[in-house]
Amino acid sequence: MSIDLRSVTGKVIDPALKPPGVKKELRQQGGGDLPVSDSVEITDVASRLKQAAEAMATGAVIDTALVSRVADALQAGTYEINAERIAEKIIELEGQLPGLEAVNGSE
């Protein structure tokens, strides 16, 4: 199966073809015709995204009872907004984002 990358490289790439010089490099390193292997490492963020996707697939993500209570309170005009709690939750969520070590306090 060919991979059409003409829009990027101007070429159609056949995955069965090896990059030029691979066997030569292996021989120079004393590896003969050893196959080249790759590895993949899943980050913590990717793992959490997978867990979130699985949770969404089960339908257990939305607390329908809570949604109903909030909707009723909004309809009745009795819903109270706790700005301090909202701010705390925003800070908590920002602390979970990668690359924000200075905000998290772990400089």
N, C-alpha and C positions, 0 to 999 in steps of 0.2 A: 504494500500500500504506500503510495507516495503522499507526501505532505506538500501542499501548494503554498509556498511562501513567496510567491512572485511579488505580492504587494510590499513585502519587507525587503527581500534580498534580490528579487528579480529572477529567482531560480525555483525549480521544483526539486525538493529534496527526497531522496529515497532512503528510508531509515535502514535498509539492508546494507547500504554503503557505509564503510568506516571512514572516518576522517583521514586524510592523507598523512602518512608518517606514523600512524599508531603502531604498526608492527615494527617499524624501524626503531621507534623509541623503546618499545618493550625489549627488543633484542639488545639495544645499547645498555639497558638496565639489567640485563641478564635474565629477563623474564620469558624469553622465547616467544611463543604464541599464546601466552596466558590471556584469558579474557579480561577486559576492563570491567570493573563493577562499580556501581554507584550506590550511594546510600541516601536515605531521606530521614531527617529528624523533624518530628512534629513539635512545634512550640506549644507552650502552655496556653497561649491565646487561641491557637487552632484547636487544641483539645477542648477548651471551654466553648468555642463556637460549635463544635460537634455535639457537645452535651446539650447546648441550647437548642440546636436543631432537632435532636432526638426528643427533648422535652416538648417542643412545639408539635412534633408529629403525634405525640400521645394525647394532645389536647389538654394537658394538665397545667398549662401556663397561665391561663386566665382564671382568676377567682371570681366566678359569676355571682356569688353571694355578695362580695364586696362591691362589685360593679352595680348591682341592683341597689344596695344601700346608698351608695354615693348618688346614683341617679335619682332615687327617691328624695334624698336630702336636697339635691339641687332643685328638683321640682317644687319642693316645699319651701325653699328659700332658707333652709336651716343649716346648709353646709358651711362649715367654718374652715378657713384656710390658715394653716399653721406655717407661716413663712420661715420660722427658725428650723422646723423639721425638714422643710423642703430644701433649705440651704445646706443642712447637714447631709442630706441624702445626695445632693449634687456633689459636695466635696468628697463623700465616700465613693461615689462612682468615678470621679476624676482620679482618685487614688488607685483605682484598678486599671487605668489606662496605661499601656506601656510607654516608656519614654518620658514620664513625668516624675522622675525621681526627686527633683528639687521640690516639687509640690508635696510629695509624699513624706518629705523630711529625711530621706535616706540618701543624702548628698554624698 
